[in-house]
Amino acid sequence: MSDRVIIVMPAYNAARTIERIHADIPPDCFSEVIVVDDASRDDTAPIARRLPRTTVIEHPVNRGYGGNQKTCYDEARARGADYVIMLHPDYQYDARVIPATLEILRLGICDVVLGNRIRTRREALAGRMPWQKYLANRGLSFIENVLTGQNLGEWHSGYRAYTRKVLDTIPYHRNSDDFVFDSQFLMQCVHFGFKLGDIPVPVRYFDEASSINFRRSAVYAVRTLGVLAQWYAHRLHLWRCPLFEPADGHPRGKQ
């Protein structure tokens, strides 16, 4: 494998699942795993240190889901990654699809690949995705697809893969440290003209898997719609939003 593939895991209280998800990663498809532990209150970091080809970075204080990803991507870039896979360590996503994901990136078919858990409604609900989350996911994804011209199965996946160019271009340090980071990042990918696609992954909802509660889900949905509004205002030159201004030395996105 000539390319340097780094898998990043933004971890918080993942002690019960991180070994299982790591064991599912095909051994020949990656160079290194980076686990960023966001001040977990369990044994996530000690367990992760025992895993092969894994580097563990610990935040002394909790920085939030978005703040965790910023560290993940900074470290992957610093370590020379050509491709970066963001894989939640809570075992919700099937790591066996990583080789297929990488092939899509290497062929230049897409610059960004998401795991799509909603191939059909029946499969999503049979995988124990709460129906409220299913409806919210479908509704938000529909709105985002219509307004951006994309055709993603879902916009709210915790399995994501990027080329190095994406991470070098997107000004992700301007994004939120909370969960809306994901929505901001994808809208930035659209704005800067990257090609987005998805790959089907099984749905896994169970007691050990992490999930935000209903209140935070509602806040996330409202903030996601706010990101869409910011992007449209920026495109129409009504307001210059820093999220969609290029980082120094990078070209502007599609206007």
C-alpha positions as CSV (number, residue, x, y, z in Angstrom):
1,M,0.0,0.0,0.0
2,S,1.8,3.1,-1.3
3,D,-0.9,5.6,0.0
4,R,-0.9,6.6,3.6
5,V,-4.3,5.9,5.0
6,I,-5.1,7.1,8.5
7,I,-8.3,6.1,10.4
8,V,-9.3,8.7,13.0
9,M,-11.6,7.8,15.9
10,P,-13.1,10.7,17.8
11,A,-13.7,8.9,21.1
12,Y,-15.7,9.6,24.2
13,N,-16.6,6.8,26.7
14,A,-16.0,4.1,24.1
15,A,-14.3,1.6,26.3
16,R,-16.9,-1.1,25.7
17,T,-16.8,-0.9,21.9
18,I,-13.4,0.4,20.7
19,E,-11.7,-3.0,20.6
20,R,-14.6,-4.5,18.6
21,I,-14.6,-1.8,15.9
22,H,-10.8,-1.9,15.7
23,A,-10.8,-5.7,15.2
24,D,-13.2,-5.3,12.2
25,I,-10.9,-3.0,10.3
26,P,-9.2,-5.0,7.4
27,P,-5.5,-5.0,8.4
28,D,-4.1,-4.3,5.0
29,C,-6.1,-1.1,4.3
30,F,-4.6,1.4,6.7
31,S,-1.3,2.8,7.9
32,E,-2.3,4.0,11.4
33,V,-5.3,4.5,13.6
34,I,-5.5,7.7,15.7
35,V,-7.8,7.7,18.7
36,V,-8.5,11.1,20.2
37,D,-10.0,10.6,23.6
38,D,-12.1,13.6,24.6
39,A,-11.6,13.4,28.4
40,S,-13.6,10.2,28.7
41,R,-14.7,9.0,32.1
42,D,-14.0,5.4,31.4
43,D,-11.0,3.3,30.2
44,T,-11.2,4.3,26.6
45,A,-7.6,5.6,26.4
46,P,-5.9,2.7,28.3
47,I,-7.7,0.2,26.1
48,A,-6.9,2.0,22.9
49,R,-3.2,2.0,23.8
50,R,-3.2,-1.8,23.6
51,L,-4.5,-1.8,20.1
52,P,-2.0,-2.4,17.2
53,R,-0.8,0.4,15.0
54,T,-2.8,2.9,17.1
55,T,-1.8,6.3,18.5
56,V,-3.8,7.7,21.4
57,I,-4.1,11.4,22.0
58,E,-5.9,12.6,25.2
59,H,-7.7,15.9,25.6
60,P,-7.2,17.0,29.2
61,V,-10.7,18.6,29.1
62,N,-13.7,17.8,27.0
63,R,-13.6,19.9,23.8
64,G,-16.8,18.5,22.3
65,Y,-17.4,16.4,19.2
66,G,-16.4,19.0,16.8
67,G,-13.3,20.0,18.8
68,N,-12.4,16.3,18.9
69,Q,-12.5,16.1,15.1
70,K,-10.3,19.1,14.7
71,T,-7.6,17.4,16.6
72,C,-8.2,14.2,14.6
73,Y,-7.7,15.9,11.3
74,D,-4.8,18.1,12.4
75,E,-3.0,14.9,13.6
76,A,-3.8,13.0,10.4
77,R,-2.5,15.8,8.2
78,A,0.6,16.2,10.4
79,R,1.4,12.5,9.9
80,G,1.2,12.7,6.1
81,A,-2.2,11.2,5.4
82,D,-3.3,10.9,1.8
83,Y,-6.7,9.6,2.8
84,V,-8.5,10.0,6.1
85,I,-11.4,7.8,7.3
86,M,-13.4,9.1,10.2
87,L,-14.9,6.1,12.1
88,H,-16.9,6.4,15.3
89,P,-15.5,3.9,17.9
90,D,-19.0,3.1,19.2
91,Y,-19.5,0.2,16.7
92,Q,-22.4,1.8,14.9
93,Y,-20.6,1.6,11.6
94,D,-19.2,-1.4,9.8
95,A,-15.4,-1.0,9.3
96,R,-15.3,-3.7,6.7
97,V,-16.4,-1.2,4.0
98,I,-13.2,0.8,4.3
99,P,-11.4,-0.8,1.4
100,A,-14.4,-0.2,-0.9
101,T,-14.6,3.4,0.3
102,L,-10.9,4.0,-0.4
103,E,-11.2,2.6,-3.9
104,I,-13.9,5.2,-4.7
105,L,-11.6,8.0,-3.5
106,R,-8.5,6.6,-5.3
107,L,-10.4,6.4,-8.6
108,G,-11.4,10.0,-8.3
109,I,-15.1,9.2,-8.4
110,C,-15.6,11.2,-5.1
111,D,-13.6,13.4,-2.9
112,V,-15.9,12.7,0.1
113,V,-17.6,9.4,0.9
114,L,-20.2,9.0,3.6
115,G,-21.7,5.8,5.1
116,N,-25.4,5.6,4.3
117,R,-27.4,3.7,6.9
118,I,-30.7,4.4,5.3
119,R,-30.7,2.2,2.2
120,T,-34.3,1.3,3.0
121,R,-36.7,2.3,5.7
122,R,-37.2,-1.3,6.7
123,E,-33.5,-1.9,7.2
124,A,-33.0,1.3,9.2
125,L,-35.8,0.5,11.6
126,A,-34.9,-3.2,11.8
127,G,-31.4,-2.0,12.9
128,R,-33.0,-0.3,15.8
129,M,-32.6,3.3,14.6
130,P,-35.2,5.2,16.6
131,W,-38.1,6.2,14.4
132,Q,-37.8,9.9,15.6
133,K,-34.1,9.9,14.4
134,Y,-35.1,8.2,11.2
135,L,-37.7,10.8,10.4
136,A,-35.5,13.7,11.4
137,N,-32.6,12.3,9.3
138,R,-34.7,11.8,6.3
139,G,-36.3,15.2,6.5
140,L,-33.1,17.1,7.0
141,S,-31.3,15.1,4.3
142,F,-34.1,15.8,1.9
143,I,-33.9,19.5,2.5
144,E,-30.2,19.5,2.2
145,N,-30.2,17.6,-1.0
146,V,-32.8,19.8,-2.6
147,L,-31.1,23.1,-1.6
148,T,-27.5,21.9,-2.5
149,G,-28.3,19.8,-5.6
150,Q,-26.7,16.7,-4.0
151,N,-28.2,13.2,-3.8
152,L,-26.9,11.7,-0.6
153,G,-28.8,9.0,1.1
154,E,-28.1,10.7,4.4
155,W,-26.1,13.8,5.5
156,H,-25.8,12.8,9.2
157,S,-23.5,9.8,9.2
158,G,-20.6,9.2,11.6
159,Y,-18.6,7.3,8.9
160,R,-16.8,9.7,6.5
161,A,-13.8,9.5,4.2
162,Y,-11.8,12.3,2.7
163,T,-9.0,12.9,0.4
164,R,-6.1,15.0,1.7
165,K,-7.1,17.9,-0.5
166,V,-10.4,18.2,1.2
167,L,-8.9,18.5,4.6
168,D,-6.2,21.0,3.3
169,T,-8.9,23.1,1.8
170,I,-11.8,23.2,4.2
171,P,-11.3,25.9,7.0
172,Y,-12.7,23.5,9.6
173,H,-11.1,25.3,12.5
174,R,-13.8,28.0,12.1
175,N,-16.5,25.4,12.7
176,S,-18.3,24.7,15.9
177,D,-16.9,22.4,18.6
178,D,-20.3,20.8,19.0
179,F,-22.2,18.3,16.8
180,V,-23.2,20.8,14.1
181,F,-19.5,20.6,13.0
182,D,-20.5,17.7,10.7
183,S,-23.2,19.8,9.0
184,Q,-20.8,22.7,8.6
185,F,-18.1,20.5,7.2
186,L,-20.3,19.0,4.5
187,M,-21.8,22.3,3.5
188,Q,-18.2,23.6,3.1
189,C,-17.4,20.6,0.9
190,V,-20.3,21.5,-1.3
191,H,-19.3,25.2,-1.4
192,F,-15.7,24.4,-2.4
193,G,-16.8,22.2,-5.2
194,F,-15.8,18.7,-3.9
195,K,-17.6,15.6,-5.2
196,L,-19.7,13.9,-2.5
197,G,-21.0,10.3,-2.6
198,D,-22.0,7.5,-0.2
199,I,-21.7,3.8,0.3
200,P,-24.3,1.6,2.1
201,V,-23.5,0.5,5.6
202,P,-25.6,-1.6,8.1
203,V,-27.5,0.1,10.8
204,R,-26.4,-0.7,14.4
205,Y,-28.2,0.8,17.3
206,F,-27.7,-0.8,20.7
207,D,-27.2,0.2,24.3
208,E,-23.5,0.7,24.1
209,A,-23.6,2.8,21.0
210,S,-23.4,6.6,21.6
211,S,-26.3,8.7,20.7
212,I,-27.4,12.3,21.5
213,N,-30.6,12.8,23.3
214,F,-33.8,14.2,21.9
215,R,-33.2,17.8,23.1
216,R,-29.7,17.9,21.6
217,S,-31.0,16.3,18.4
218,A,-33.6,19.1,18.1
219,V,-30.9,21.7,18.7
220,Y,-28.7,20.0,16.1
221,A,-31.5,20.0,13.5
222,V,-32.2,23.8,14.1
223,R,-28.5,24.6,13.8
224,T,-28.1,22.5,10.7
225,L,-30.9,24.5,9.0
226,G,-29.1,27.6,10.2
227,V,-25.9,26.4,8.4
228,L,-28.0,26.1,5.2
229,A,-29.3,29.6,5.7
230,Q,-25.7,30.9,6.2
231,W,-24.5,29.2,3.1
232,Y,-27.4,30.7,1.0
233,A,-26.8,34.2,2.3
234,H,-23.1,33.8,1.5
235,R,-23.8,32.6,-2.0
236,L,-26.2,35.4,-2.7
237,H,-23.6,37.9,-1.3
238,L,-26.0,39.0,1.4
239,W,-23.5,38.2,4.2
240,R,-20.0,37.0,4.2
241,C,-19.8,34.0,6.4
242,P,-16.3,32.9,7.5
243,L,-17.3,29.3,7.2
244,F,-17.3,29.6,3.5
245,E,-14.4,31.9,3.0
246,P,-11.3,30.1,1.8
247,A,-8.4,29.4,4.0
248,D,-5.2,31.3,3.2
249,G,-3.7,30.1,-0.1
250,H,-6.8,28.2,-1.3
251,P,-9.2,29.1,-4.1
252,R,-12.7,30.3,-3.5
253,G,-15.6,27.9,-3.7
254,K,-18.4,27.8,-6.2
255,Q,-20.4,31.0,-5.9
